[in-house]
Amino acid sequence: MIFYHHGAAIQPSVMRVGRTYVARASILEEDGEATSLGDLGAFASKDGAYRFAIRCAFAFVDGESLPLPPFKITAQ
């Protein structure tokens, strides 16, 4: 689903990785500039990851700092 925020088109997405869901977002601004925010964080639920991707994209468009994910995954 595509959301519009202050003239920018935002497409949040979620990718399953093992037992987690990874939040991502792509943004197309009014001037045609495209930005991918990449992997934003890992979540236990698909819905949680999707909502976080939207929050991050809105913050990016508003020029605010991106919110921190609930936890970090470290290599073992």
C-alpha positions in Angstrom: 0.0 0.0 0.0 1.2 3.5 -0.8 0.8 6.4 1.7 1.1 10.1 0.9 2.7 12.4 3.5 3.4 16.1 2.7 3.5 15.3 -1.0 5.8 12.3 -0.8 4.7 8.8 -1.8 5.7 6.3 0.9 5.8 2.5 0.3 6.4 0.6 3.5 7.3 -3.1 3.2 8.1 -6.1 5.4 10.4 -9.0 4.6 10.5 -12.3 6.6 13.9 -13.3 7.7 13.9 -16.5 9.7 11.6 -16.0 12.6 11.6 -12.2 12.4 10.1 -9.6 10.1 12.3 -6.8 8.8 10.8 -3.3 8.3 11.7 -1.3 5.1 10.5 1.8 3.4 10.9 3.5 0.0 10.0 7.2 -0.5 9.4 9.1 -3.7 9.4 12.9 -3.1 7.5 15.5 -5.2 10.7 16.5 -7.0 11.2 12.9 -8.2 14.0 12.0 -5.8 13.7 8.4 -4.6 15.1 7.2 -1.3 15.2 3.7 0.2 15.6 3.6 4.0 16.9 0.1 3.9 16.5 -2.4 6.8 15.0 -0.4 9.7 14.7 -3.1 12.3 13.6 -6.6 13.1 10.3 -7.4 14.7 8.4 -10.4 16.1 5.3 -9.5 14.2 4.6 -8.5 10.6 2.2 -5.8 11.8 4.7 -4.3 14.2 7.4 -4.1 11.4 4.9 -2.5 9.0 3.8 0.2 11.4 7.5 0.9 12.3 8.3 1.3 8.6 5.5 3.9 8.3 6.7 5.8 11.4 10.3 5.9 10.0 9.2 7.1 6.6 7.0 9.9 8.1 9.9 11.0 10.3 12.3 11.0 7.3 9.9 13.2 5.2 9.4 15.5 8.1 13.2 15.9 8.5 13.1 14.4 12.0 15.4 11.7 13.4 14.3 8.2 12.7 12.9 6.3 15.7 15.1 3.5 17.1 14.0 -0.1 16.6 12.9 -2.0 19.8 16.1 -4.1 19.8 19.3 -4.7 17.9 20.4 -8.1 16.5 24.0 -8.9 17.1 26.1 -11.5 15.3 26.9 -14.5 17.4 
